[in-house]
Amino acid sequence: MSSGLSGGITLAQLEAFVEVARGGSIGGAAERLFVTQPGLTSRIQGLERSLGSRLFVRGRAGSRMTETGRAFLPYAERVLGALEAGRATIAEMATGSAGRLAIGAAPAVSTYVLPAVLHRFQESHPLVQLAIRAGHSEEVLQMVLREDVELGLMRPIGHPDVTSVLLYEDRLVLVVHRGHPFASAGTVRMAQLGTEHLILFDRTSSYHELTSALVRQAGIRPRGTIEVDNIDAAKRMVEQRLGIALLPATSVQVEIGAGRLVPVEVSDLPPVERQIVAARRRDAGELSTAAAAFLAMLEELRPQRGDLRVSPARTSKGTARSGRA
């Protein structure tokens, strides 16, 4: 090894010094390092010249460290230990088991999809440092463009400097509280929503725009609306019998499983889905190993279309995808 350090010291010299210090013998150290004894002696002498001080006293019984040698030994060991740790880290990064991964995610993704994926990811990649930043899709796009994050999990937004891959499609589902007449009916028509209070959430989100557009297109005027600023608040409002809501299927799985919310089929409303993509800068080069492993795991655990299917009739209708998320 000939890599140079400060003052003309090489790593090969430090390795030679540490091996002799540990074994007390030039011959034994030479064998362990696979060099000749003259070659090893030359390395030690070169190190002594760089330090301006003798490190060993040679005698019949072998090489004994001087006071200077004993003082210098822990520093030499520290340098070699740091180098070995650095090599191990690079090897771990090459396999995706170490490194850093920064992800930007839209609120519905970061709250309802990402935690399960990150739990599995950390189990298999415990040394990867994760940084998660939430924001609406437009904000996530800017994170990607500024390279604040390597991956942006968001609705598709066209931009010449960004490339994306589809992760999954999340559909809107009508949910009501378990005592609501719609719950026992199981199926309703869009016109019947006009008799209800409609819970709308997050005016800055495309979900708000999408839900409002569906109601307008159907010519419906709800009895009233309640606006809240996030999906969790909308769910609680429905549970408290304050109205009904069209919510992303991934956000209501727990409540439907627990029976706190009931999904209702809207027979004359084709499934309305929005795409979620993984976006990255077009000129970012190859994905880091950690990012590639994360995307593979997300693909494995991604929400499956139809996970919350209410009626087989839904699968026979066309699908209307939203343009925003």
C-alpha positions in Angstrom: 0.0 0.0 0.0 1.5 3.3 -1.0 -1.2 5.9 -0.2 0.4 9.0 1.1 -0.6 10.9 4.3 0.5 14.2 5.8 4.3 14.7 6.1 5.1 12.0 3.6 3.9 9.2 5.8 2.3 6.3 3.9 -0.3 3.8 5.1 2.2 1.0 4.3 4.6 2.5 6.8 1.9 2.7 9.4 0.9 -0.9 8.8 4.5 -2.0 9.1 4.9 0.0 12.4 1.8 -1.4 14.0 2.6 -5.0 13.0 6.1 -4.8 14.4 4.7 -3.1 17.6 2.2 -5.8 18.1 4.5 -8.7 17.4 7.9 -7.4 18.5 9.6 -8.9 15.5 10.5 -7.6 12.1 10.5 -11.1 10.6 7.0 -12.0 11.9 5.6 -8.7 10.8 7.1 -9.2 7.3 5.4 -12.6 7.0 2.0 -11.3 8.0 2.3 -8.4 5.5 3.7 -10.6 2.8 6.8 -8.4 2.3 10.5 -9.1 2.7 12.3 -8.2 5.9 14.5 -5.6 4.1 11.3 -4.1 2.6 9.6 -3.9 6.0 12.7 -2.4 7.6 12.8 0.2 4.8 9.2 1.2 5.6 10.0 1.6 9.3 13.0 3.7 8.6 11.1 5.9 6.2 8.4 6.5 8.9 11.1 7.3 11.5 12.6 9.8 9.0 9.2 11.5 8.5 8.6 11.7 12.3 12.2 12.7 13.1 12.4 10.2 15.8 13.3 6.5 16.4 10.3 4.2 17.0 12.2 1.0 17.8 15.4 -0.2 19.4 16.7 -3.3 17.7 18.3 -6.0 19.8 18.9 -9.7 19.9 15.5 -10.3 21.4 13.7 -8.4 18.7 12.5 -4.9 18.3 11.4 -2.9 21.3 9.4 0.3 21.0 10.9 3.5 22.2 9.0 6.0 24.3 8.2 7.8 21.1 7.0 4.6 19.5 4.6 3.9 22.4 3.2 7.4 22.2 2.7 7.2 18.5 1.1 3.7 18.4 -2.5 4.6 19.4 -2.6 7.3 16.7 -1.3 4.9 14.0 -3.9 2.3 15.1 -6.6 5.0 14.9 -5.7 5.9 11.3 -5.8 2.2 10.2 -9.0 1.6 12.1 -10.7 4.6 10.4 -9.6 3.4 7.0 -11.0 -0.1 7.7 -14.3 1.4 8.9 -14.4 3.6 5.8 -13.9 0.5 3.5 -16.6 -1.3 5.4 -19.0 1.6 5.0 -18.4 1.8 1.2 -19.0 -2.0 1.0 -22.2 -1.6 2.9 -23.3 1.3 0.6 -22.6 -0.9 -2.4 -25.1 -3.5 -1.1 -27.6 -0.8 0.0 -27.3 -1.7 3.7 -25.8 1.7 4.6 -25.7 5.3 3.3 -28.3 8.0 3.3 -31.7 8.2 1.6 -33.8 11.4 1.5 -37.4 11.1 0.4 -40.1 13.7 -0.2 -43.7 12.6 0.0 -47.2 14.0 -0.5 -49.2 14.0 2.8 -51.4 11.0 2.0 -48.3 9.0 1.1 -46.2 10.0 4.0 -49.0 9.4 6.5 -50.7 6.2 5.3 -48.3 4.3 2.9 -44.8 5.2 3.9 -44.7 4.1 7.5 -45.2 0.4 6.7 -42.7 0.5 3.9 -40.1 2.3 6.1 -40.6 -0.2 8.9 -39.7 -3.1 6.6 -36.9 -1.1 5.0 -35.3 -0.3 8.3 -35.4 -4.0 9.4 -33.4 -5.0 6.4 -31.3 -1.8 6.0 -30.7 -0.7 9.6 -27.6 1.4 8.8 -29.3 3.6 6.1 -30.0 7.1 7.5 -33.5 8.2 6.4 -34.7 11.7 5.9 -38.4 12.2 5.2 -39.9 15.5 4.1 -43.6 15.9 3.6 -45.3 18.5 1.3 -47.9 18.8 -1.4 -46.9 17.4 -4.7 -45.9 20.8 -6.0 -43.6 21.2 -3.0 -42.2 17.7 -3.4 -41.4 18.5 -7.1 -39.3 21.5 -6.0 -37.5 19.3 -3.4 -36.6 17.0 -6.3 -35.4 19.8 -8.5 -33.3 21.3 -5.8 -31.9 17.8 -5.0 -33.0 18.2 -1.4 -34.4 14.6 -1.8 -33.4 11.7 -4.1 -36.9 10.5 -4.6 -40.3 12.4 -4.6 -43.4 10.3 -4.0 -46.2 12.5 -5.5 -48.9 12.8 -8.1 -47.5 13.1 -11.6 -46.5 16.6 -12.6 -44.9 17.1 -16.0 -41.5 18.8 -15.9 -38.7 18.5 -18.4 -36.0 18.0 -15.8 -37.9 15.2 -14.0 -38.5 11.6 -14.8 -40.9 9.4 -12.9 -42.2 5.8 -12.5 -45.7 4.7 -11.5 -45.8 3.3 -8.0 -49.5 2.7 -7.4 -53.0 4.1 -8.0 -55.1 5.2 -5.0 -58.9 5.5 -5.5 -61.4 7.6 -3.7 -64.0 5.7 -1.7 -67.2 7.0 -0.1 -67.2 6.3 3.6 -70.0 6.8 6.2 -70.3 6.1 9.9 -71.5 2.6 10.7 -75.0 3.8 11.8 -75.7 5.7 8.6 -78.6 4.5 6.3 -76.1 4.3 3.4 -74.1 1.7 5.4 -77.0 -0.8 5.5 -77.9 -0.1 1.9 -74.4 -0.8 0.7 -75.0 0.9 -2.6 -76.3 4.4 -3.5 -76.5 6.7 -6.5 -74.7 10.1 -6.8 -78.0 12.0 -6.5 -78.5 10.6 -3.0 -75.3 12.5 -1.9 -77.4 15.6 -2.2 -79.2 14.8 1.0 -76.0 14.7 3.0 -73.4 17.0 4.5 -70.2 16.5 2.6 -66.8 16.6 4.5 -64.1 18.2 2.4 -60.5 18.3 3.4 -57.4 20.3 2.7 -58.4 23.1 0.2 -54.7 23.3 -1.0 -54.8 19.6 -2.0 -56.0 18.3 -5.3 -58.3 15.9 -3.4 -60.5 18.9 -2.5 -60.6 20.0 -6.1 -61.3 16.5 -7.3 -64.2 15.9 -4.9 -65.7 19.3 -5.6 -65.5 18.7 -9.3 -67.2 15.3 -9.0 -70.1 16.9 -7.1 -70.4 19.7 -9.6 -70.3 17.4 -12.6 -73.1 15.3 -11.1 -75.2 18.4 -10.6 -75.5 17.8 -6.9 -75.9 20.4 -4.2 -75.1 18.8 -0.8 -77.2 19.9 2.2 -74.0 21.5 3.5 -70.2 21.1 3.6 -67.6 21.1 6.3 -64.1 21.9 5.4 -61.1 20.6 7.4 -57.4 20.8 6.7 -56.4 17.2 6.7 -57.6 13.6 6.1 -57.5 12.5 9.7 -59.8 15.3 10.7 -62.2 14.4 7.9 -62.3 10.8 9.1 -63.0 11.9 12.7 -65.9 14.1 11.4 -67.4 11.2 9.6 -67.1 8.9 12.6 -68.8 11.6 14.7 -71.8 11.6 12.3 -71.2 15.1 11.0 -71.3 14.0 7.3 -69.9 11.7 4.7 -66.7 11.9 2.7 -64.9 10.7 -0.4 -61.4 9.8 0.9 -58.3 8.0 -0.5 -58.7 4.2 0.0 -55.2 3.9 1.5 -56.2 6.4 4.3 -59.3 4.5 5.6 -58.1 0.9 5.7 -57.6 0.9 9.4 -61.0 2.5 10.2 -62.9 0.2 7.8 -61.1 -2.9 9.2 -62.1 -1.8 12.7 -65.7 -1.1 11.7 -65.6 2.6 12.5 -66.1 3.6 8.9 -68.2 1.8 6.3 -67.4 2.0 2.5 -70.4 2.5 0.3 -70.6 1.7 -3.4 -71.7 4.6 -5.6 -73.2 2.7 -8.5 -73.2 5.5 -11.1 -69.7 6.8 -10.2 -66.8 5.0 -12.1 -63.8 4.4 -9.9 -61.8 7.6 -9.5 -58.1 7.0 -9.1 -55.1 9.1 -8.8 -51.6 8.0 -9.6 -48.7 8.1 -7.3 -45.2 8.2 -8.9 -41.6 8.2 -7.7 -40.0 11.3 -9.3 -36.3 12.1 -9.5 -34.1 14.5 -11.5 -33.5 13.4 -15.0 -29.8 14.2 -14.7 -29.3 12.5 -11.3 -27.5 9.5 -12.8 -28.1 6.0 -11.4 -30.2 5.5 -8.3 -28.2 4.9 -5.2 -28.3 1.3 -4.0 -30.4 2.3 -1.0 -33.0 4.1 -3.2 -33.2 1.2 -5.6 -33.8 -1.2 -2.6 -36.4 1.1 -1.2 -38.3 1.3 -4.5 -38.2 -2.5 -4.8 -39.7 -2.8 -1.3 -42.4 -0.2 -2.1 -43.3 -2.2 -5.2 -43.6 -5.3 -3.1 -45.8 -3.6 -0.4 -47.6 -1.1 -2.6 -51.4 -0.8 -2.1 -53.1 -3.2 -4.4 -55.9 -2.0 -6.6 -59.2 -3.3 -5.3 -57.9 -3.8 -1.7 -61.0 -1.9 -0.5 -63.4 -3.1 -3.2 -66.9 -2.7 -2.0 -68.8 -4.5 -4.8 -67.7 -6.7 -7.7 -69.7 -4.4 -9.9 -67.0 -1.7 -9.5 -64.4 -3.7 -11.4 -66.5 -3.9 -14.5 -66.8 -0.1 -14.9 -64.4 2.2 -16.5 -61.8 4.1 -14.5 -61.6 7.8 -14.3 -58.2 9.0 -13.1 -57.7 12.3 -11.5 -55.1 14.7 -13.0 -53.9 15.9 -9.6 -53.0 14.5 -6.2 
